[in-house]
Amino acid sequence: MAIRLFSEHVILGQGANLRVEGALLSIAGDSIVDLQPMSRAQFAARPDADDCLDLGQQLVGPSFLNGHTHLAMSALRGIGQQALRGNVVEDLYFQLESHLTPADVRAFVRMGAYENLLAGVGAVWDHYYHADDIAAGLMDVGLCGVVAPTVQDVAGPGRDGTEAALESTLAIHASTRHQQAGVYAALGPHATDTVSPALWRRLALLADQHQLVMHAHIAQSIEEYRRSMQTYGCTPIAGLREAGILDLDTGLVLVHSLFVTAADIRLLHPDRHALAYCPLSQIQFAFPAHITPWLQAGLPIQVGTDAGACNDTMNVQQELRVLAGGSAFAVTQGEAYRDFQASGSLGAAEAVHSQRVQTYDQTPSIHQMLDMVWQTPARFCPALRMGELAIGNRACLNVWDLSHPALWPATDPLRALVMCDAAKALRHVMLNGQWMAPLDTRLQEHVLNSADFQAAQAEASERLQALLRRTGLF
Ligand SMILES: [Zn+2]
């Protein structure tokens, strides 16, 4: 039985063609099977109008995709603030992670998945250990995703689990059960300093043989850059070219990429390479990536939250606000402002203002930013069939209440989805053609009061306490 729903405000198209107009959507199984733009008057004139769900003026749009996560690490939120000045990944997370069990991962992933769900995220690009349990945790909650089992052979808690991680990758990739739930695999080399050149070459062969996209942290820390320069005499990205990774037409999602040179950017191609940009995480564990050269080179960007442990929220929509305005902090910290403070001259003040205008002019457009949570993270895993409401795509959508004070008056609904605190106004969520809460209930209330959520929360809390006791760190 198909679900047919009409709204006066449906987000259609993608990129520069993104627009909001009235439309009638038909959903059968997990897919959008028909989509007809139409006005309220045209809808009302249809003989079947009474059999359709009329969402009135509520905004219907595609689910967000969270372009880089480690859902299980939500359990480590708020732990180890003192480690953030150094390399928090190596100094703290690696130690805790060596004590994690697969069942811990599944329990923690569920909590991260619920937080994503309640922020309007329908799919995540996750990267972690015990990946079979990441996939299981996603499916427990109903979220879609691209799961990259973390692969390491030089350093890190996954060092002895390389073969198991690769087996998981291929097993998830081949599993119809996972595909039906919208869960797909990616190859997950951890970073250039935790994976040997020989293993990178082996992963390149697997990518080609099995048509798998690759998802890896690249140039994310000074330690990684230092090791690359000292051991191989080249930047991490130049090292990837040497290993044949940059030629793979199956694609590479480069996460963080903080230490990237102008020459590195020239090695990348918009058809094969995307940056996964996580500004709110990066400002905690390091500093934000410089995205302007990526944008100028036409390289696609997908936005993610990274881990709950180094971001404190899974709300990917809030990353867009930071992306839109974050570069203005450079004005405050810049040389022009220091000159102005010293001299107070009008000329120095004008220089500050012109830097501000220049920075503003480099800000991506609303359409470009929405592409970073819709089109790009969907394009790099086409099997997801997400990122746009279109015939044949997976029926994963959000219904936003435009009359909610968080969005009202929503004069420009697309801008509102970038700049407002939209999660509060999330009214309904559909994933894989299923409403995640009955339409006469409040989404948040329904999910949080459900027996499934309460059991998941209790188990995750118990497992976290046990993990902390086992590590002896706290
Ligand atoms: Zn990460």
Residues whose N, C-alpha, C, O or C-beta is under 5 A from the ligand:
A	BS01	ZN	D306
